[in-house]
Amino acid sequence: MLIKITTLPGDGIGPEVTEQAVYVLRAVAEGFGHEIKVTEKNVGGAALVASNDPLPADTIESCLASGAVLLGAVGGPAFDRYPANLRPEAGLLKLRKTLGVFANLRPAVCIPGLESLSPLRAEIVRGTDMMIVRELLGGVYFGERSTTGDASDRSRRAVDSMAYSEPEIERIARIAFELAGKRRKKIVSVDKANVLDSSRLWRDVVTRVAKDFPEIQLSHMYVDSAAMALVSRPADFDVILTENMFGDILSDQAGAVVGSLGLLPSASVGGKVGLYEPIHGSAPDIAGKGIANPLGAILSAAMLLRHSFLLEAEAAAIESAVKEVLAAGHRTKDLAAKGQGAVATKEMGELVASRIRSAKPALQQK
Ligand code: NAD
């Protein structure tokens, strides 16, 4: 198969971690007999510096002509004074919209042996393996908004509206049910149906969609209860399905529960071309030092193979290699305990790639 992708390394540690993800992708492609074509383009601050546009036309063109897009990170202090439409983040929001990716998939997994990274007790976090499916292009972030009145007489009033239509809910629900079918077959749909009309519609439509997936066990939870359950019994969750703002908050909470920013990948799918990126930012405090953890980017590359190219065995090969490398005790600085040695960004990429190369014969026989 031809794996044709566009990479958008972006800013800060983005280029460092993306380079390792591509290195690992090449090892997988070679091991499984695929051809890989990578086109690198600018986004965010890097694009602003090069062409005064956080998402240049040639970047959009290349992304739309690819099977998937792998992004590093955008932003940094150098761009904080730019006007809103010329901020690196504006490029990322426009990219998500242009690609039409309405489903954000955020796994939060406690990798065996890394329980101590969690702020929770090991016995609570152990076994956590959830996937948060967040609606990405609707709800309050995209609803009608206004501010009226005047600051001088303290008469200002601001309104944001949370709107959802049946088709918007149905399409994200279907993605969650299909995903749950490939996992432990459990969905918790999170809403605030005791208060919000948009949540009552959400619950109604999700319940209707569930009838098409009788093998999946669906339950509903209010967002406040879900927030509590996420920290008191995180290992109970399989798939969490929720709207945009609730998902924004809960997915960061889930990330904190497993406690490893540098390890977590994400996928945004459902549109013309899927977008894959680690959840961390550009980490300007460590950029250029060669010590960033590339595993979030590498695991994003695994999601890219699974969701955009339907290459399940190849995706699983990356995930197993990452687990093995960690189980063997290798750590980047962010994961290392006090006094424990740490490997550099490049070394971590090499360790994962070499596991894949050595596992290749066994994998291909399966
Ligand atoms: P951040 O995720 O960049 O960094 C938070 C902390 O985690 C820092 O101490 C950093 O060194 C550490 N860290 C993050 N990723 C790491 C990795 N892979 N390996 C080792 N350590 C890692 O968040 P921030 O500091 O709040 O934001 C920095 C910049 O990134 C800002 O400009 C922000 O707007 C941007 N940002 C971009 C994205 C994105 O591109 N999707 C997401 C979040 C933040």
Residues whose N, C-alpha, C, O or C-beta is under 5 A from the ligand:
A	BS01	NAD	G72 A73 V74 G75 G76 L261 G262 P278 I279 H280 G281 S282 A283 P284 D285 I286 I291 A292 N293 D334
